[in-house]
Amino acid sequence: MGANTVVYSAAGKVDGCFCIGDDIDVLVTDRAVSMWTAYGDEGIYGSHPQSAGGLAGWDRRGDHTWAPKGRLARPSGRACGHIGAAPLTLDT
């Protein structure tokens, strides 16, 4: 499972890349430099562990910060490899 998220610093440098699951319907960021994802049916009921909870919170390193209780094994999203998504910029 390759990376599908790239985080850029305010200076435009790559700060990290990681995988945050499949079938992402919504991705938002907050003032605390966290990302929040909501997943569609194919993500929730598919085979990707990061999508299984239906909702997830992430930090800029790709670690889970929140998931519905009992719904996610909480694997790290960190994995730099093939990048198949548009960049996401988080200002610090």
C-alpha positions as CSV (number, residue, x, y, z in Angstrom):
1,M,0.0,0.0,0.0
2,G,1.8,3.1,-1.2
3,A,1.5,6.6,-0.1
4,N,-1.5,8.6,-1.2
5,T,-0.9,11.8,0.9
6,V,2.0,14.2,0.7
7,V,2.4,16.9,3.4
8,Y,4.3,20.1,2.5
9,S,5.8,22.6,4.8
10,A,4.9,26.3,4.5
11,A,8.2,26.7,2.7
12,G,7.0,24.2,0.0
13,K,9.3,21.4,1.1
14,V,8.0,17.8,1.4
15,D,7.5,17.2,5.1
16,G,6.2,13.6,4.8
17,C,4.2,11.2,2.7
18,F,2.0,8.3,3.9
19,C,-1.1,6.3,3.2
20,I,-4.4,7.3,4.8
21,G,-6.7,4.6,3.3
22,D,-9.0,4.1,0.4
23,D,-12.2,5.7,-0.8
24,I,-11.7,9.0,1.0
25,D,-14.9,11.1,0.6
26,V,-13.8,14.0,2.8
27,L,-10.4,15.3,4.0
28,V,-10.2,18.4,6.1
29,T,-7.4,20.0,8.1
30,D,-7.7,22.0,11.4
31,R,-5.7,24.7,13.1
32,A,-3.8,22.2,15.1
33,V,-2.3,20.9,11.9
34,S,-4.2,17.7,12.0
35,M,-6.1,15.9,9.2
36,W,-9.5,14.4,9.4
37,T,-10.8,11.8,6.9
38,A,-14.2,10.3,6.3
39,Y,-14.5,7.2,4.1
40,G,-17.1,5.8,1.8
41,D,-18.4,2.3,1.7
42,E,-15.6,0.8,-0.4
43,G,-13.1,2.2,2.2
44,I,-15.0,1.1,5.3
45,Y,-15.9,-2.4,4.1
46,G,-12.8,-2.9,1.9
47,S,-9.6,-4.5,2.9
48,H,-7.6,-1.3,3.7
49,P,-7.0,-1.0,7.5
50,Q,-6.7,2.8,7.6
51,S,-10.2,3.2,6.1
52,A,-12.1,0.6,8.3
53,G,-13.2,3.0,11.0
54,G,-15.1,5.3,8.7
55,L,-13.6,8.3,10.3
56,A,-10.0,9.0,11.3
57,G,-7.7,11.7,12.7
58,W,-4.1,12.0,11.5
59,D,-1.1,14.0,12.5
60,R,1.4,15.5,10.0
61,R,3.6,12.4,10.4
62,G,0.9,10.0,9.3
63,D,0.1,8.6,12.7
64,H,-3.5,8.1,13.8
65,T,-4.6,10.5,16.5
66,W,-8.3,9.5,16.6
67,A,-10.6,6.7,15.5
68,P,-14.0,5.4,16.6
69,K,-13.5,3.1,19.6
70,G,-13.2,-0.5,18.6
71,R,-13.3,0.3,14.9
72,L,-9.6,0.5,13.9
73,A,-6.5,-1.4,14.7
74,R,-4.6,1.9,14.5
75,P,-1.8,1.0,12.1
76,S,0.5,3.9,11.2
77,G,-0.2,5.5,7.9
78,R,3.5,6.1,7.3
79,A,4.9,4.7,4.1
80,C,6.7,6.7,1.5
81,G,6.6,5.0,-1.8
82,H,4.4,5.5,-4.9
83,I,2.5,8.7,-4.5
84,G,-0.9,8.6,-6.2
85,A,-2.6,11.7,-4.9
86,A,-2.5,15.4,-5.1
87,P,-0.4,17.2,-2.5
88,L,-1.8,18.5,0.7
89,T,-0.3,21.6,2.3
90,L,-0.4,22.1,6.0
91,D,0.9,25.5,7.2
92,T,2.7,25.6,10.5
